[in-house]
Amino acid sequence: MILIYITCKSVAEAEKIGTHLMSKRLCPCFNVIPKIYASSFWPPKTAEVEKSEEAVLLVKTLEEKFDAIEKEVCKLHSYDVPCIFAIPVVQVSTKYFQWLQGELAENPEK
């Protein structure tokens, strides 16, 4: 299991991307942290510092889904270079992990 951290320009964008990923069965759920403050060098390779407010999309999924998630996020994301990275989950409760795997199955039972 992994947790994918994605920064977005707004809560609406994060919800749109998260819902799209669920509709493709790439994740069974997501969380949105509505307000974070970001500073970064932008444009790239300059000394300019851009400050902004963003939302964080946290996607819970399996490691083998990362490449497909990255591809889908890049299709929908408003940033030229979206922040998308995976954090490995070291431990997870058995029941939660079984639920997550079940929701990502080819034909989940209804």
The first five atom37 places (N, CA, C, CB, O) and aatype in JSON, in Angstrom:
{
  "aatype": [12, 9, 10, 9, 18, 9, 16, 4, 11, 15, 19, 0, 6, 0, 6, 11, 9, 7, 16, 8, 10, 12, 15, 11, 1, 10, 4, 14, 4, 13, 2, 19, 9, 14, 11, 9, 18, 0, 15, 15, 13, 17, 14, 14, 11, 16, 0, 6, 19, 6, 11, 15, 6, 6, 0, 19, 10, 10, 19, 11, 16, 10, 6, 6, 11, 13, 3, 0, 9, 6, 11, 6, 19, 4, 11, 10, 8, 15, 18, 3, 19, 14, 4, 9, 13, 0, 9, 14, 19, 19, 5, 19, 15, 16, 11, 18, 13, 5, 17, 10, 5, 7, 6, 10, 0, 6, 2, 14, 6, 11],
  "atom_mask": [
    [1, 1, 1, 1, 1],
    [1, 1, 1, 1, 1],
    [1, 1, 1, 1, 1],
    [1, 1, 1, 1, 1],
    [1, 1, 1, 1, 1],
    [1, 1, 1, 1, 1],
    [1, 1, 1, 1, 1],
    [1, 1, 1, 1, 1],
    [1, 1, 1, 1, 1],
    [1, 1, 1, 1, 1],
    [1, 1, 1, 1, 1],
    [1, 1, 1, 1, 1],
    [1, 1, 1, 1, 1],
    [1, 1, 1, 1, 1],
    [1, 1, 1, 1, 1],
    [1, 1, 1, 1, 1],
    [1, 1, 1, 1, 1],
    [1, 1, 1, 0, 1],
    [1, 1, 1, 1, 1],
    [1, 1, 1, 1, 1],
    [1, 1, 1, 1, 1],
    [1, 1, 1, 1, 1],
    [1, 1, 1, 1, 1],
    [1, 1, 1, 1, 1],
    [1, 1, 1, 1, 1],
    [1, 1, 1, 1, 1],
    [1, 1, 1, 1, 1],
    [1, 1, 1, 1, 1],
    [1, 1, 1, 1, 1],
    [1, 1, 1, 1, 1],
    [1, 1, 1, 1, 1],
    [1, 1, 1, 1, 1],
    [1, 1, 1, 1, 1],
    [1, 1, 1, 1, 1],
    [1, 1, 1, 1, 1],
    [1, 1, 1, 1, 1],
    [1, 1, 1, 1, 1],
    [1, 1, 1, 1, 1],
    [1, 1, 1, 1, 1],
    [1, 1, 1, 1, 1],
    [1, 1, 1, 1, 1],
    [1, 1, 1, 1, 1],
    [1, 1, 1, 1, 1],
    [1, 1, 1, 1, 1],
    [1, 1, 1, 1, 1],
    [1, 1, 1, 1, 1],
    [1, 1, 1, 1, 1],
    [1, 1, 1, 1, 1],
    [1, 1, 1, 1, 1],
    [1, 1, 1, 1, 1],
    [1, 1, 1, 1, 1],
    [1, 1, 1, 1, 1],
    [1, 1, 1, 1, 1],
    [1, 1, 1, 1, 1],
    [1, 1, 1, 1, 1],
    [1, 1, 1, 1, 1],
    [1, 1, 1, 1, 1],
    [1, 1, 1, 1, 1],
    [1, 1, 1, 1, 1],
    [1, 1, 1, 1, 1],
    [1, 1, 1, 1, 1],
    [1, 1, 1, 1, 1],
    [1, 1, 1, 1, 1],
    [1, 1, 1, 1, 1],
    [1, 1, 1, 1, 1],
    [1, 1, 1, 1, 1],
    [1, 1, 1, 1, 1],
    [1, 1, 1, 1, 1],
    [1, 1, 1, 1, 1],
    [1, 1, 1, 1, 1],
    [1, 1, 1, 1, 1],
    [1, 1, 1, 1, 1],
    [1, 1, 1, 1, 1],
    [1, 1, 1, 1, 1],
    [1, 1, 1, 1, 1],
    [1, 1, 1, 1, 1],
    [1, 1, 1, 1, 1],
    [1, 1, 1, 1, 1],
    [1, 1, 1, 1, 1],
    [1, 1, 1, 1, 1],
    [1, 1, 1, 1, 1],
    [1, 1, 1, 1, 1],
    [1, 1, 1, 1, 1],
    [1, 1, 1, 1, 1],
    [1, 1, 1, 1, 1],
    [1, 1, 1, 1, 1],
    [1, 1, 1, 1, 1],
    [1, 1, 1, 1, 1],
    [1, 1, 1, 1, 1],
    [1, 1, 1, 1, 1],
    [1, 1, 1, 1, 1],
    [1, 1, 1, 1, 1],
    [1, 1, 1, 1, 1],
    [1, 1, 1, 1, 1],
    [1, 1, 1, 1, 1],
    [1, 1, 1, 1, 1],
    [1, 1, 1, 1, 1],
    [1, 1, 1, 1, 1],
    [1, 1, 1, 1, 1],
    [1, 1, 1, 1, 1],
    [1, 1, 1, 1, 1],
    [1, 1, 1, 0, 1],
    [1, 1, 1, 1, 1],
    [1, 1, 1, 1, 1],
    [1, 1, 1, 1, 1],
    [1, 1, 1, 1, 1],
    [1, 1, 1, 1, 1],
    [1, 1, 1, 1, 1],
    [1, 1, 1, 1, 1],
    [1, 1, 1, 1, 1]
  ],
  "atom_positions": [
    [[0.84, -1.18, 0.0], [0.0, 0.0, 0.0], [0.88, 1.24, 0.0], [-0.95, 0.0, 1.21], [1.95, 1.26, 0.61]],
    [[0.4, 2.26, -0.7], [1.08, 3.55, -0.72], [0.06, 4.67, -0.5], [1.84, 3.75, -2.06], [-1.14, 4.49, -0.71]],
    [[0.57, 5.8, -0.09], [-0.2, 7.03, 0.01], [0.42, 7.98, -1.0], [-0.19, 7.63, 1.49], [1.61, 8.27, -0.92]],
    [[-0.38, 8.47, -1.94], [0.15, 9.38, -2.95], [-0.23, 10.81, -2.56], [-0.37, 9.03, -4.37], [-1.4, 11.12, -2.34]],
    [[0.77, 11.65, -2.49], [0.64, 13.06, -2.1], [0.65, 13.89, -3.38], [1.79, 13.5, -1.12], [1.6, 13.82, -4.16]],
    [[-0.41, 14.67, -3.58], [-0.54, 15.49, -4.79], [-1.0, 16.88, -4.36], [-1.56, 14.86, -5.82], [-2.01, 17.02, -3.67]],
    [[-0.25, 17.91, -4.75], [-0.71, 19.26, -4.46], [-1.54, 19.77, -5.63], [0.49, 20.21, -4.17], [-1.24, 19.48, -6.79]],
    [[-2.57, 20.53, -5.31], [-3.51, 21.05, -6.32], [-3.75, 22.53, -6.07], [-4.86, 20.27, -6.29], [-3.55, 23.03, -4.96]],
    [[-4.19, 23.23, -7.11], [-4.41, 24.67, -6.97], [-5.61, 25.0, -6.1], [-4.59, 25.3, -8.33], [-5.71, 26.11, -5.57]],
    [[-6.55, 24.04, -5.94], [-7.77, 24.31, -5.17], [-8.38, 23.0, -4.68], [-8.79, 25.1, -6.01], [-8.03, 21.91, -5.14]],
    [[-9.3, 23.14, -3.74], [-10.07, 21.98, -3.27], [-10.87, 21.39, -4.42], [-11.01, 22.38, -2.1], [-10.96, 20.17, -4.55]],
    [[-11.46, 22.25, -5.26], [-12.26, 21.76, -6.39], [-11.41, 20.9, -7.33], [-12.87, 22.95, -7.16], [-11.87, 19.85, -7.79]],
    [[-10.19, 21.34, -7.62], [-9.33, 20.55, -8.49], [-8.97, 19.21, -7.82], [-8.04, 21.34, -8.84], [-8.99, 18.17, -8.48]],
    [[-8.65, 19.24, -6.54], [-8.31, 18.01, -5.81], [-9.49, 17.04, -5.83], [-7.9, 18.33, -4.36], [-9.3, 15.84, -6.06]],
    [[-10.69, 17.53, -5.58], [-11.88, 16.67, -5.59], [-12.14, 16.1, -6.99], [-13.11, 17.45, -5.1], [-12.5, 14.93, -7.13]],
    [[-11.96, 16.92, -8.01], [-12.16, 16.46, -9.38], [-11.19, 15.33, -9.72], [-11.98, 17.63, -10.38], [-11.59, 14.31, -10.27]],
    [[-9.93, 15.51, -9.39], [-8.92, 14.49, -9.68], [-9.18, 13.23, -8.85], [-7.51, 15.03, -9.4], [-9.14, 12.13, -9.39]],
    [[-9.44, 13.4, -7.56], [-9.71, 12.24, -6.7], [-10.91, 11.43, -7.16], [0.0, 0.0, 0.0], [-10.86, 10.2, -7.2]],
    [[-11.98, 12.12, -7.52], [-13.19, 11.44, -8.0], [-12.92, 10.72, -9.31], [-14.34, 12.45, -8.18], [-13.41, 9.61, -9.52]],
    [[-12.13, 11.33, -10.18], [-11.77, 10.68, -11.45], [-10.97, 9.4, -11.19], [-10.94, 11.66, -12.33], [-11.21, 8.38, -11.82]],
    [[-10.01, 9.46, -10.26], [-9.21, 8.28, -9.95], [-10.08, 7.17, -9.38], [-8.11, 8.64, -8.96], [-9.86, 5.99, -9.69]],
    [[-11.05, 7.52, -8.54], [-11.97, 6.51, -8.02], [-12.81, 5.9, -9.14], [-12.89, 7.12, -6.94], [-13.02, 4.68, -9.17]],
    [[-13.28, 6.73, -10.06], [-14.13, 6.22, -11.15], [-13.37, 5.23, -12.03], [-14.65, 7.37, -12.01], [-13.98, 4.36, -12.66]],
    [[-12.05, 5.35, -12.08], [-11.2, 4.43, -12.86], [-10.74, 3.24, -12.01], [-9.98, 5.17, -13.42], [-9.98, 2.4, -12.49]],
    [[-11.19, 3.18, -10.76], [-10.8, 2.13, -9.81], [-9.29, 2.09, -9.58], [-11.27, 0.77, -10.3], [-8.7, 1.03, -9.41]],
    [[-8.68, 3.28, -9.58], [-7.26, 3.39, -9.29], [-7.02, 3.61, -7.8], [-6.64, 4.51, -10.09], [-5.92, 3.41, -7.29]],
    [[-8.08, 4.04, -7.11], [-8.03, 4.18, -5.65], [-9.46, 4.0, -5.13], [-7.43, 5.57, -5.23], [-10.42, 4.31, -5.83]],
    [[-9.59, 3.51, -3.9], [-10.93, 3.36, -3.33], [-11.4, 4.57, -2.53], [-10.98, 2.14, -2.46], [-12.57, 4.68, -2.18]],
    [[-10.46, 5.48, -2.24], [-10.83, 6.66, -1.45], [-9.71, 7.68, -1.52], [-11.13, 6.27, 0.03], [-8.59, 7.38, -1.93]],
    [[-10.03, 8.89, -1.1], [-9.02, 9.96, -1.05], [-9.41, 10.95, 0.03], [-8.87, 10.67, -2.43], [-10.56, 10.97, 0.48]],
    [[-8.45, 11.76, 0.42], [-8.69, 12.85, 1.36], [-8.19, 14.14, 0.73], [-7.99, 12.59, 2.74], [-7.25, 14.14, -0.07]],
    [[-8.82, 15.24, 1.12], [-8.37, 16.55, 0.67], [-8.08, 17.4, 1.92], [-9.43, 17.24, -0.25], [-8.94, 17.56, 2.78]],
    [[-6.89, 17.92, 1.98], [-6.54, 18.89, 3.02], [-6.71, 20.25, 2.36], [-5.04, 18.67, 3.59], [-5.96, 20.58, 1.44]],
    [[-7.66, 21.05, 2.81], [-8.08, 22.22, 2.05], [-7.11, 23.38, 1.94], [-9.28, 22.71, 2.62], [-7.14, 24.09, 0.94]],
    [[-6.25, 23.6, 2.91], [-5.43, 24.82, 2.81], [-4.03, 24.57, 3.36], [-6.1, 25.98, 3.57], [-3.84, 24.32, 4.55]],
    [[-3.07, 24.65, 2.45], [-1.67, 24.63, 2.85], [-1.0, 25.82, 2.18], [-0.97, 23.28, 2.48], [-1.51, 26.35, 1.19]],
    [[0.12, 26.23, 2.7], [0.87, 27.33, 2.12], [2.14, 26.77, 1.5], [1.19, 28.42, 3.18], [2.85, 25.99, 2.13]],
    [[2.42, 27.17, 0.28], [3.56, 26.64, -0.45], [4.49, 27.76, -0.9], [3.09, 25.84, -1.66], [4.05, 28.86, -1.22]],
    [[5.77, 27.45, -0.91], [6.79, 28.32, -1.49], [7.67, 27.44, -2.36], [7.63, 29.08, -0.38], [8.06, 26.34, -1.96]],
    [[7.97, 27.94, -3.55], [8.83, 27.17, -4.45], [9.54, 28.11, -5.42], [8.01, 26.13, -5.24], [9.1, 29.23, -5.66]],
    [[10.65, 27.62, -5.95], [11.32, 28.36, -7.01], [10.5, 28.18, -8.27], [12.8, 27.87, -7.21], [10.35, 27.07, -8.78]],
    [[9.95, 29.29, -8.78], [9.14, 29.23, -10.01], [9.2, 30.57, -10.7], [7.67, 28.84, -9.71], [9.01, 31.58, -10.03]],
    [[9.44, 30.64, -11.96], [9.64, 29.55, -12.9], [10.92, 28.77, -12.59], [9.7, 30.09, -14.33], [11.79, 29.24, -11.85]],
    [[11.02, 27.55, -13.16], [12.19, 26.7, -12.9], [13.5, 27.4, -13.25], [12.08, 25.4, -13.69], [13.58, 28.22, -14.16]],
    [[14.53, 27.03, -12.5], [15.9, 27.49, -12.72], [16.06, 29.01, -12.59], [16.37, 27.06, -14.09], [16.9, 29.62, -13.25]],
    [[15.22, 29.59, -11.72], [15.35, 31.02, -11.42], [15.49, 31.16, -9.91], [14.11, 31.83, -11.95], [15.33, 30.2, -9.16]],
    [[15.78, 32.33, -9.48], [15.86, 32.6, -8.04], [14.55, 33.16, -7.52], [17.01, 33.57, -7.74], [14.45, 33.54, -6.35]],
    [[13.53, 33.22, -8.38], [12.23, 33.75, -7.97], [11.5, 32.75, -7.07], [11.36, 34.1, -9.2], [11.47, 31.55, -7.35]],
    [[10.92, 33.27, -5.99], [10.16, 32.42, -5.08], [8.69, 32.76, -5.24], [10.63, 32.62, -3.6], [8.27, 33.9, -5.04]],
    [[7.93, 31.76, -5.6], [6.47, 31.92, -5.72], [5.83, 31.37, -4.46], [5.92, 31.19, -7.0], [6.15, 30.27, -4.0]],
    [[4.92, 32.14, -3.89], [4.17, 31.72, -2.71], [2.71, 31.57, -3.11], [4.34, 32.73, -1.53], [2.17, 32.39, -3.85]],
    [[2.08, 30.52, -2.6], [0.69, 30.28, -2.97], [-0.02, 29.46, -1.9], [0.61, 29.57, -4.32], [0.61, 28.88, -1.02]],
    [[-1.34, 29.42, -2.01], [-2.16, 28.5, -1.22], [-2.52, 27.34, -2.12], [-3.44, 29.21, -0.64], [-2.8, 27.53, -3.3]],
    [[-2.51, 26.16, -1.57], [-2.86, 24.96, -2.33], [-3.73, 24.05, -1.46], [-1.59, 24.21, -2.81], [-3.91, 24.29, -0.27]],
    [[-4.24, 23.01, -2.09], [-4.92, 21.91, -1.39], [-4.08, 20.67, -1.63], [-6.41, 21.72, -1.89], [-3.42, 20.55, -2.66]],
    [[-4.11, 19.75, -0.68], [-3.39, 18.49, -0.83], [-4.41, 17.37, -1.05], [-2.5, 18.19, 0.42], [-5.38, 17.23, -0.3]],
    [[-4.17, 16.58, -2.08], [-4.95, 15.39, -2.36], [-4.13, 14.2, -1.89], [-5.32, 15.28, -3.9], [-3.0, 14.0, -2.35]],
    [[-4.68, 13.41, -0.99], [-4.04, 12.2, -0.49], [-4.8, 11.0, -1.03], [-4.0, 12.17, 1.07], [-5.98, 10.81, -0.73]],
    [[-4.13, 10.19, -1.82], [-4.74, 9.05, -2.49], [-4.19, 7.77, -1.86], [-4.48, 9.08, -4.02], [-2.98, 7.58, -1.81]],
    [[-5.09, 6.91, -1.4], [-4.69, 5.63, -0.81], [-4.87, 4.55, -1.86], [-5.52, 5.32, 0.48], [-5.95, 4.4, -2.43]],
    [[-3.81, 3.77, -2.1], [-3.88, 2.79, -3.18], [-2.78, 1.75, -3.03], [-3.78, 3.48, -4.56], [-2.11, 1.68, -2.0]],
    [[-2.6, 0.95, -4.07], [-1.55, -0.06, -4.12], [-0.4, 0.45, -5.0], [-2.1, -1.41, -4.64], [-0.62, 1.21, -5.94]],
    [[0.8, 0.01, -4.68], [1.99, 0.49, -5.39], [1.89, 0.31, -6.91], [3.23, -0.22, -4.88], [2.35, 1.17, -7.67]],
    [[1.31, -0.79, -7.36], [1.23, -1.05, -8.81], [0.31, -0.07, -9.55], [0.75, -2.47, -9.04], [0.3, -0.06, -10.78]],
    [[-0.45, 0.72, -8.83], [-1.35, 1.69, -9.45], [-0.68, 3.05, -9.7], [-2.58, 1.89, -8.58], [-1.27, 3.92, -10.35]],
    [[0.55, 3.24, -9.18], [1.16, 4.57, -9.24], [1.29, 5.11, -10.66], [2.52, 4.52, -8.6], [0.88, 6.25, -10.92]],
    [[1.84, 4.34, -11.58], [2.07, 4.85, -12.94], [0.77, 5.28, -13.61], [2.76, 3.79, -13.8], [0.73, 6.32, -14.27]],
    [[-0.28, 4.49, -13.45], [-1.58, 4.83, -14.04], [-2.15, 6.08, -13.38], [-2.58, 3.66, -13.91], [-2.75, 6.92, -14.06]],
    [[-1.98, 6.22, -12.08], [-2.46, 7.41, -11.37], [-1.71, 8.64, -11.84], [-2.31, 7.25, -9.84], [-2.31, 9.68, -12.1]],
    [[-0.39, 8.53, -11.95], [0.4, 9.67, -12.42], [-0.08, 10.12, -13.81], [1.91, 9.31, -12.46], [-0.23, 11.31, -14.06]],
    [[-0.32, 9.18, -14.68], [-0.78, 9.5, -16.04], [-2.12, 10.23, -16.01], [-0.91, 8.2, -16.88], [-2.29, 11.24, -16.7]],
    [[-3.07, 9.74, -15.21], [-4.39, 10.36, -15.13], [-4.32, 11.74, -14.48], [-5.35, 9.47, -14.33], [-4.99, 12.67, -14.94]],
    [[-3.52, 11.88, -13.44], [-3.39, 13.18, -12.77], [-2.83, 14.21, -13.75], [-2.47, 13.06, -11.52], [-3.32, 15.33, -13.81]],
    [[-1.83, 13.83, -14.51], [-1.21, 14.77, -15.46], [-2.19, 15.21, -16.55], [0.02, 14.14, -16.1], [-2.07, 16.31, -17.08]],
    [[-3.15, 14.37, -16.89], [-4.17, 14.73, -17.89], [-5.09, 15.84, -17.36], [-5.01, 13.49, -18.27], [-5.52, 16.7, -18.11]],
    [[-5.38, 15.8, -16.06], [-6.38, 16.7, -15.48], [-5.8, 17.9, -14.73], [-7.24, 15.94, -14.54], [-6.49, 18.9, -14.53]],
    [[-4.56, 17.81, -14.32], [-3.98, 18.81, -13.42], [-3.71, 20.13, -14.15], [-2.68, 18.28, -12.82], [-3.36, 20.14, -15.33]],
    [[-3.87, 21.22, -13.44], [-3.65, 22.55, -14.03], [-2.18, 22.97, -14.04], [-4.46, 23.57, -13.28], [-1.82, 23.89, -14.77]],
    [[-1.35, 22.33, -13.23], [0.07, 22.71, -13.18], [0.85, 22.05, -14.31], [0.69, 22.32, -11.82], [0.54, 20.94, -14.73]],
    [[1.86, 22.76, -14.81], [2.78, 22.2, -15.8], [3.6, 21.05, -15.21], [3.72, 23.28, -16.35], [3.89, 20.06, -15.88]],
    [[3.97, 21.21, -13.94], [4.78, 20.21, -13.24], [4.11, 19.89, -11.91], [6.26, 20.72, -13.03], [4.52, 20.42, -10.87]],
    [[3.09, 19.03, -11.91], [2.41, 18.75, -10.64], [3.29, 17.93, -9.7], [1.1, 18.0, -10.9], [4.08, 17.08, -10.12]],
    [[3.13, 18.19, -8.43], [3.83, 17.43, -7.39], [3.03, 16.15, -7.16], [3.98, 18.27, -6.05], [1.89, 16.19, -6.69]],
    [[3.63, 15.02, -7.5], [2.98, 13.7, -7.32], [4.06, 12.77, -6.79], [2.35, 13.15, -8.68], [5.02, 12.47, -7.5]],
    [[3.92, 12.31, -5.54], [4.89, 11.33, -5.05], [4.22, 10.36, -4.09], [6.07, 12.04, -4.36], [3.21, 10.67, -3.45]],
    [[4.81, 9.17, -4.02], [4.25, 8.1, -3.18], [5.03, 7.99, -1.88], [4.27, 6.76, -3.93], [6.25, 8.12, -1.83]],
    [[4.28, 7.73, -0.83], [4.85, 7.47, 0.49], [4.5, 6.02, 0.81], [4.3, 8.47, 1.59], [3.32, 5.67, 0.86]],
    [[5.49, 5.17, 1.05], [5.17, 3.77, 1.37], [4.48, 3.68, 2.72], [6.44, 2.91, 1.36], [4.82, 4.4, 3.66]],
    [[3.51, 2.81, 2.81], [2.82, 2.55, 4.07], [3.51, 1.36, 4.72], [1.27, 2.28, 3.84], [3.53, 0.26, 4.15]],
    [[4.05, 1.57, 5.89], [4.82, 0.53, 6.57], [3.89, -0.48, 7.24], [5.76, 1.16, 7.6], [4.15, -1.68, 7.21]],
    [[2.83, 0.01, 7.84], [1.87, -0.88, 8.5], [0.47, -0.36, 8.23], [2.15, -0.97, 10.03], [0.25, 0.84, 8.1]],
    [[-0.47, -1.3, 8.15], [-1.88, -0.94, 7.94], [-2.72, -2.03, 8.59], [-2.22, -0.79, 6.41], [-2.33, -3.2, 8.62]],
    [[-3.87, -1.66, 9.1], [-4.73, -2.67, 9.73], [-5.19, -3.67, 8.68], [-5.95, -2.0, 10.42], [-5.45, -3.32, 7.53]],
    [[-5.29, -4.91, 9.08], [-5.66, -6.0, 8.17], [-7.01, -5.75, 7.52], [-5.68, -7.33, 8.92], [-7.14, -5.9, 6.3]],
    [[-8.01, -5.37, 8.29], [-9.35, -5.17, 7.72], [-9.36, -4.02, 6.71], [-10.37, -4.88, 8.84], [-10.0, -4.13, 5.66]],
    [[-8.65, -2.95, 7.0], [-8.61, -1.82, 6.07], [-7.92, -2.22, 4.78], [-7.9, -0.62, 6.71], [-8.4, -1.89, 3.69]],
    [[-6.81, -2.92, 4.89], [-6.07, -3.34, 3.7], [-6.9, -4.31, 2.86], [-4.75, -4.0, 4.1], [-6.89, -4.23, 1.63]],
    [[-7.61, -5.21, 3.5], [-8.48, -6.13, 2.76], [-9.58, -5.36, 2.02], [-9.11, -7.18, 3.71], [-9.91, -5.68, 0.88]],
    [[-10.15, -4.35, 2.68], [-11.17, -3.53, 2.02], [-10.57, -2.82, 0.82], [-11.76, -2.5, 3.01], [-11.16, -2.82, -0.27]],
    [[-9.4, -2.2, 1.01], [-8.74, -1.47, -0.08], [-8.48, -2.4, -1.27], [-7.42, -0.84, 0.42], [-8.79, -2.05, -2.4]],
    [[-7.92, -3.57, -1.02], [-7.66, -4.53, -2.1], [-8.96, -4.94, -2.79], [-6.94, -5.76, -1.55], [-9.0, -5.06, -4.02]],
    [[-10.0, -5.17, -2.02], [-11.28, -5.58, -2.59], [-11.88, -4.53, -3.5], [0.0, 0.0, 0.0], [-12.49, -4.86, -4.52]],
    [[-11.72, -3.26, -3.14], [-12.27, -2.18, -3.96], [-11.46, -1.95, -5.24], [-12.32, -0.89, -3.15], [-11.97, -1.38, -6.2]],
    [[-10.22, -2.4, -5.25], [-9.37, -2.23, -6.43], [-9.38, -3.47, -7.32], [-7.95, -1.92, -6.0], [-8.69, -3.51, -8.34]],
    [[-10.16, -4.48, -6.94], [-10.26, -5.7, -7.75], [-10.91, -5.38, -9.08], [-11.06, -6.8, -7.0], [-11.65, -4.4, -9.21]],
    [[-10.64, -6.22, -10.07], [-11.22, -6.05, -11.42], [-12.74, -5.91, -11.39], [-10.83, -7.23, -12.31], [-13.3, -5.01, -12.0]],
    [[-13.39, -6.8, -10.67], [-14.86, -6.8, -10.58], [-15.27, -6.82, -9.12], [-15.47, -8.01, -11.34], [-15.64, -7.88, -8.61]],
    [[-15.22, -5.68, -8.45], [-15.58, -5.66, -7.02], [-17.02, -6.09, -6.82], [-15.35, -4.26, -6.42], [-17.91, -5.73, -7.6]],
    [[-17.24, -6.85, -5.77], [-18.6, -7.3, -5.46], [-19.42, -6.12, -4.97], [-18.59, -8.43, -4.4], [-18.91, -5.25, -4.26]],
    [[-20.68, -6.1, -5.36], [-21.57, -5.03, -4.91], [-22.53, -5.57, -3.87], [-22.35, -4.43, -6.09], [-23.37, -4.82, -3.37]]
  ]
}
